[in-house]
Amino acid sequence: MNAAKTNPSDTPFDVAVIGGGPTGQAMAKLAGDLGLKTALVAPEPQGEDPRTTALLMASVRMLVASGMWEALSPQAAPLVDMRIVDGTERLIRAPETLFKSSELGLEAFGYNIRNTALNAAFARAAAADPHLEIVKQAASSVSVEADAATIGLADGSSLRARLAIGADGRRSVVREAAGISVREWRYEQVALVCNFRHSEPHFDTSTEIHTPSGPFTMVPLGHRVSSLVWVVTPKEAERLMALSRDDLAAEIEARGYSILGKVEPEAEPRSFPLSGMVARSVAGPRTALVGEAAHVFPPIGAQGLNLGLRDVAMLAELLARRSGDPGSRELLAEYERARRPDIMARTAAVDLLNRSLLTDFLGVQGLRGIGMYVAGRIAPLRKLLMREGVAPHIGLPRLMRGLPLRPGAARPVEIATG
């Protein structure tokens, strides 16, 4: 990897991306691919992430176009069908609904991948980019000036960039420097996460069981291996976390209606309190936000990282479309207009779905049941819901439509499926 840039008197970078998660590494890689002099500012990762990510097909197309999918595809499990089961046991319950990717002419809705594999592939791609410089330090501060942003580093040095992109999570120093406020909220819910082996095949089908405390979701991860996200109350999370591995396996099997037979957790579960956050803006002077620096919501419908990658793809598209100053007011205003509606709509939809599971109000339960019944019985509506979940019809960036960043460039290779 290249050495850190530490002399602020040198020519500024075109772009500095702060944050080394998947969104930050993807953003830095795409900026480098455009020939922009780019810095990726992030410390070495601490520990491994036990979670998995379901990449929807639009995100997979983006990874194909950016040259990162080939390394990931052998470790990716296809999500061919999605089953939703109402396990609330309330008076009004929705019927079971099965969404089939074949109805959209797709081989799969997307692919589930371990975060360790995803992060490693993104890091390798970023390190190989000749226009990208890796700065293995945390950003301690960001200050915005008229023509550039100065990023202070943990060792006391600094670097300058004409555009600072915050991919540094919900406590973003870039967002704070830009003076962008946020709206935050918390849920009385905790997500238990673990991967497990099972005796029966999953048939490449993701199963989401709605319970009074939140979704219980089993997602294919390989041959007779699945990942689990189980949303429960904080008190129930404490009880489950204290169980032996055998007792936890029995609880998972019972809650999952033994759909996958006998189960065996690969490791101890991890727990994550659930909350939400949305930034009032995704751009400020010399700054832009992507991923969890701009939005955070519960793990429902595989929208989290996929929404962040849409931020990345759109910002890269605007950088490719406009020549000159990458941190110009015009470009950042266009980024705000392009991303704000999608972020607000997705945040509201996920929040509404989550709260509809928690309420005991019969009217809300009835509406949710009717909605699922209609979606299951009326094919055009079912297809619309599937299409919007996988790849929104309006405002989808070029990379996620299988098109190159620059019009007229060679079309990306199609995804190999089947």
C-alpha positions in Angstrom: 0.0 0.0 0.0 1.1 3.5 -0.6 2.5 5.6 2.3 0.3 8.2 4.0 0.2 11.7 2.6 1.0 14.2 5.5 2.2 17.5 4.0 -0.7 20.0 3.8 1.4 22.3 1.6 1.4 19.8 -1.3 -1.2 19.9 -4.0 -4.5 18.8 -2.4 -6.1 15.6 -3.2 -9.2 15.8 -5.4 -11.1 13.5 -3.1 -10.6 12.3 0.5 -12.8 9.5 1.7 -13.0 9.2 5.5 -14.1 5.7 6.7 -12.8 2.2 5.8 -16.1 0.2 5.8 -17.6 -1.2 2.5 -19.1 2.2 1.5 -15.9 4.1 2.1 -13.7 1.6 0.2 -16.2 1.4 -2.7 -16.4 5.2 -2.9 -12.6 5.5 -2.9 -12.2 2.8 -5.5 -14.7 4.4 -7.9 -13.1 7.9 -7.4 -9.7 6.4 -8.2 -11.2 4.7 -11.2 -12.2 8.1 -12.5 -8.6 9.2 -12.4 -9.2 11.5 -9.4 -6.3 11.8 -7.0 -7.9 10.1 -4.0 -7.0 9.4 -0.4 -8.8 6.8 1.7 -8.4 7.8 5.4 -9.1 4.9 7.8 -7.3 3.1 10.6 -6.7 -0.6 10.5 -9.9 -2.5 11.4 -10.2 -3.9 14.9 -11.6 -7.4 15.1 -13.9 -9.3 12.7 -17.4 -8.4 11.8 -19.6 -11.6 12.4 -22.5 -10.3 10.4 -23.5 -10.9 6.8 -24.8 -8.6 4.1 -27.5 -9.4 1.5 -26.4 -7.5 -1.6 -29.4 -6.9 -3.8 -29.0 -7.3 -7.6 -28.6 -3.6 -8.2 -25.6 -3.6 -5.8 -24.2 -6.7 -7.5 -24.4 -5.0 -10.9 -22.4 -2.1 -9.4 -19.7 -4.5 -8.1 -19.5 -6.2 -11.5 -19.0 -2.9 -13.2 -16.3 -1.8 -10.7 -14.4 -5.1 -11.0 -15.0 -6.4 -7.4 -17.6 -9.1 -8.0 -15.2 -11.7 -9.5 -13.4 -12.1 -6.1 -16.7 -12.2 -4.2 -18.9 -14.4 -6.3 -17.4 -17.8 -5.1 -18.3 -16.8 -1.5 -21.8 -15.5 -2.3 -25.0 -17.5 -1.7 -27.9 -16.7 -4.1 -31.2 -15.5 -2.7 -33.6 -17.0 -5.3 -36.9 -16.7 -3.4 -38.0 -14.7 -0.3 -40.7 -16.0 2.0 -42.6 -13.8 4.5 -44.5 -15.5 7.4 -46.7 -13.8 9.9 -45.7 -15.4 13.2 -47.3 -12.7 15.4 -50.1 -15.1 16.6 -52.4 -12.0 16.8 -56.1 -11.8 16.0 -55.4 -10.4 12.5 -52.5 -12.1 10.7 -51.2 -11.8 7.2 -51.1 -14.8 4.9 -47.7 -16.4 4.0 -46.3 -14.7 0.9 -43.6 -16.0 -1.4 -41.7 -13.7 -3.7 -39.9 -15.5 -6.6 -37.0 -13.8 -8.4 -38.0 -15.6 -11.6 -41.1 -13.4 -11.8 -38.8 -10.5 -12.6 -36.7 -12.6 -15.0 -33.8 -12.8 -12.5 -31.8 -15.7 -11.4 -31.7 -14.3 -7.8 -32.8 -11.2 -5.9 -29.3 -10.8 -4.7 -26.5 -12.7 -2.8 -25.7 -13.1 0.8 -22.0 -12.7 1.8 -20.1 -12.8 5.0 -18.9 -9.2 6.0 -15.3 -10.5 6.5 -15.2 -11.6 2.9 -16.9 -8.5 1.7 -14.5 -6.1 3.6 -11.4 -8.1 2.5 -12.4 -7.9 -1.2 -13.2 -4.2 -1.0 -9.8 -3.6 0.7 -7.9 -5.5 -2.0 -9.6 -3.6 -4.8 -8.9 -0.2 -3.1 -5.2 -1.1 -2.5 -4.7 -2.0 -6.1 -6.0 1.3 -7.5 -3.0 3.4 -8.8 -4.9 6.7 -8.2 -5.7 5.8 -4.6 -3.5 6.5 -1.6 -4.3 4.6 1.6 -3.8 6.6 4.8 -4.0 4.1 7.7 -5.0 6.6 10.4 -8.2 7.9 11.9 -9.4 11.3 11.0 -9.3 13.4 14.2 -10.8 16.5 12.7 -12.1 18.1 9.5 -12.2 21.8 8.8 -13.8 23.3 5.7 -12.4 26.2 3.8 -13.5 28.0 0.6 -11.5 25.9 -1.8 -10.7 22.6 0.2 -11.2 20.7 3.3 -8.4 19.9 5.7 -8.4 16.5 7.4 -6.5 16.3 10.6 -5.0 12.8 11.3 -4.4 11.0 14.6 -0.6 11.5 14.4 -1.0 15.2 14.3 -0.4 15.5 10.5 -3.0 16.5 8.0 -4.0 16.4 4.3 -6.2 18.6 2.1 -8.8 17.6 -0.4 -11.2 19.6 -2.7 -14.0 17.2 -1.6 -14.2 15.3 1.7 -16.6 12.4 1.7 -17.9 11.1 5.0 -18.2 7.3 5.1 -17.4 7.4 8.8 -20.6 6.1 10.3 -23.3 7.6 12.5 -20.8 9.6 14.6 -19.3 11.2 11.4 -16.6 13.8 11.9 -17.2 15.0 8.3 -20.9 15.5 9.0 -20.1 17.4 12.2 -17.6 19.6 10.4 -20.2 20.4 7.7 -22.7 21.5 10.4 -25.3 19.0 9.3 -27.7 18.0 12.0 -29.5 14.7 12.4 -32.8 13.2 13.5 -32.3 10.2 15.7 -34.6 7.7 17.4 -34.3 4.4 19.3 -36.3 1.2 19.3 -36.9 -1.0 22.3 -35.3 -3.8 20.2 -32.1 -5.7 20.0 -30.9 -7.7 17.0 -29.2 -11.0 17.8 -26.9 -12.1 14.9 -25.3 -15.5 14.3 -24.6 -17.9 11.5 -25.7 -21.6 11.9 -25.6 -24.9 10.1 -28.8 -26.9 9.6 -29.9 -30.4 8.6 -32.4 -29.5 6.0 -31.7 -27.5 2.7 -32.8 -23.9 2.4 -33.4 -24.1 -1.3 -31.8 -20.7 -1.7 -34.9 -19.2 0.0 -34.7 -16.4 2.6 -37.4 -16.7 5.3 -38.5 -13.7 7.3 -40.9 -14.6 10.2 -42.6 -11.5 11.6 -43.0 -11.7 15.4 -44.5 -9.3 18.0 -40.9 -8.1 18.8 -39.6 -7.8 15.2 -38.5 -10.0 12.3 -36.7 -13.4 12.7 -34.8 -13.7 9.4 -32.9 -16.7 8.1 -30.9 -16.0 5.0 -29.0 -18.6 2.9 -25.2 -18.4 3.3 -24.0 -21.6 1.6 -24.7 -25.4 1.6 -26.9 -26.0 4.6 -25.6 -22.8 6.2 -27.7 -19.7 6.9 -27.3 -16.4 8.7 -29.8 -15.3 11.3 -31.0 -11.8 12.4 -33.4 -12.2 15.3 -35.0 -8.9 16.5 -36.2 -9.2 20.1 -36.8 -7.0 23.2 -33.8 -6.1 25.3 -35.0 -8.4 28.1 -35.4 -11.3 25.7 -32.0 -10.6 24.2 -30.4 -10.9 27.7 -32.1 -14.3 28.2 -31.1 -15.7 24.8 -27.5 -14.4 25.1 -27.2 -16.3 28.4 -28.2 -19.7 27.0 -25.8 -22.5 26.2 -25.2 -23.1 22.5 -27.4 -26.2 22.6 -30.3 -24.4 24.3 -29.9 -21.5 21.8 -30.0 -24.0 18.9 -33.3 -25.3 20.3 -34.7 -21.8 20.6 -33.7 -21.0 17.0 -35.2 -24.2 15.7 -38.5 -23.6 17.5 -38.8 -20.0 16.5 -38.1 -21.0 12.9 -40.8 -23.7 12.9 -38.1 -26.3 12.2 -38.1 -25.2 8.5 -34.4 -25.9 8.4 -34.4 -29.0 10.7 -31.8 -29.3 13.4 -29.6 -26.3 13.8 -26.1 -25.7 15.1 -24.8 -22.2 15.7 -21.2 -21.6 14.3 -20.3 -19.3 17.2 -21.7 -17.3 20.1 -24.4 -14.8 19.0 -23.7 -11.0 19.0 -26.2 -8.4 19.9 -26.8 -4.9 18.5 -29.3 -2.4 20.0 -31.5 -1.0 17.2 -31.9 2.7 16.4 -32.4 5.0 13.5 -30.9 8.2 12.2 -31.2 10.4 9.2 -29.1 13.4 8.3 -30.9 16.6 7.5 -28.7 16.8 4.3 -26.3 14.6 2.5 -24.0 17.5 1.4 -22.4 20.6 2.7 -19.6 23.0 1.7 -16.8 20.8 0.3 -18.4 17.7 2.0 -20.7 14.8 1.0 -22.1 11.9 3.1 -22.5 8.3 2.1 -23.8 5.2 4.0 -24.3 5.4 7.7 -23.0 8.9 8.0 -26.2 9.8 6.2 -28.8 7.2 7.3 -29.2 4.3 9.8 -32.2 2.1 10.3 -33.1 -1.5 11.4 -31.9 -4.6 9.5 -35.2 -5.1 7.6 -35.6 -5.8 3.9 -31.8 -5.8 3.3 -31.8 -2.0 2.7 -28.9 -0.7 4.9 -25.7 -1.3 2.9 -27.6 -1.4 -0.4 -28.9 2.2 0.3 -25.3 3.2 1.1 -24.0 1.8 -2.1 -26.6 3.7 -4.0 -25.2 6.9 -2.4 -21.7 5.8 -3.6 -22.8 5.0 -7.1 -24.7 8.3 -7.6 -21.9 10.4 -6.2 -19.4 8.6 -8.5 -21.7 9.1 -11.5 -21.9 12.9 -10.8 -18.1 13.1 -10.4 -17.8 11.3 -13.8 -20.3 13.6 -15.4 -18.8 16.9 -14.3 -15.3 18.0 -15.1 -13.4 20.5 -12.9 -13.8 21.0 -9.2 -15.2 17.8 -7.5 -16.3 19.8 -4.5 -18.2 22.5 -6.4 -21.5 23.8 -5.0 -23.3 22.7 -8.2 -22.2 19.1 -8.0 -23.0 18.8 -4.3 -26.4 20.4 -4.8 -27.1 17.9 -7.5 -26.1 15.0 -5.2 -28.5 16.3 -2.6 -31.4 16.5 -5.0 -30.6 13.0 -6.4 -30.3 11.1 -3.1 -32.7 12.9 -0.7 -36.0 11.4 -1.9 -34.7 7.8 -2.0 -33.2 8.1 1.5 -36.3 9.6 3.0 -38.7 7.1 1.3 -36.6 4.1 2.4 -36.2 5.3 5.9 -39.9 5.9 6.3 -40.8 2.6 4.8 -38.5 0.5 7.0 -39.6 2.5 10.1 -43.3 2.0 9.3 -42.9 -1.8 8.7 -40.9 -2.2 11.9 -43.4 -0.2 14.0 -46.4 -2.1 12.4 -44.9 -5.3 13.9 -44.7 -3.8 17.4 -48.2 -2.3 17.6 -51.2 -4.0 19.2 -53.6 -1.7 17.4 -56.0 -3.8 15.4 -56.4 -1.3 12.6 -52.6 -1.3 11.8 -52.5 -5.1 12.1 -55.5 -5.3 9.6 -53.8 -3.0 7.1 -50.6 -4.9 7.2 -52.5 -8.2 6.7 -54.5 -6.8 3.8 -51.3 -5.4 2.2 -49.6 -8.8 2.4 -52.7 -10.6 1.1 -53.0 -8.2 -1.9 -49.2 -8.5 -2.6 -49.5 -12.3 -2.6 -52.5 -12.5 -4.8 -52.2 -9.7 -7.4 -49.2 -10.4 -9.6 -48.6 -6.8 -11.0 -48.5 -5.4 -7.5 -46.3 -8.2 -6.3 -43.9 -7.5 -9.2 -43.9 -3.8 -8.5 -43.0 -4.4 -4.8 -40.2 -6.8 -5.7 -38.8 -4.5 -8.4 -38.8 -1.5 -6.0 -37.2 -3.5 -3.3 -34.4 -4.9 -5.5 -33.8 -1.9 -7.7 -35.9 1.3 -7.5 -37.4 2.3 -10.8 -36.6 6.1 -10.4 -33.2 7.5 -9.7 -31.2 4.3 -9.9 -27.5 5.2 -10.7 -26.0 4.1 -14.0 -23.7 1.4 -12.4 -26.7 -0.2 -10.8 -28.5 -0.4 -14.1 -25.6 -2.2 -15.7 -24.2 0.9 -17.5 -20.7 2.4 -17.3 -20.1 5.5 -15.2 -19.3 7.5 -18.3 -21.7 7.3 -21.3 -20.0 5.9 -24.3 -17.6 3.7 -22.3 -17.6 -0.1 -22.7 -20.7 -1.7 -21.1 -19.8 -3.7 -17.9 -19.8 -7.5 -18.3 -23.2 -9.1 -17.4 -23.5 -11.1 -14.2 -22.9 -14.8 -14.7 -25.8 -16.6 -13.2 -27.3 -20.1 -13.2 
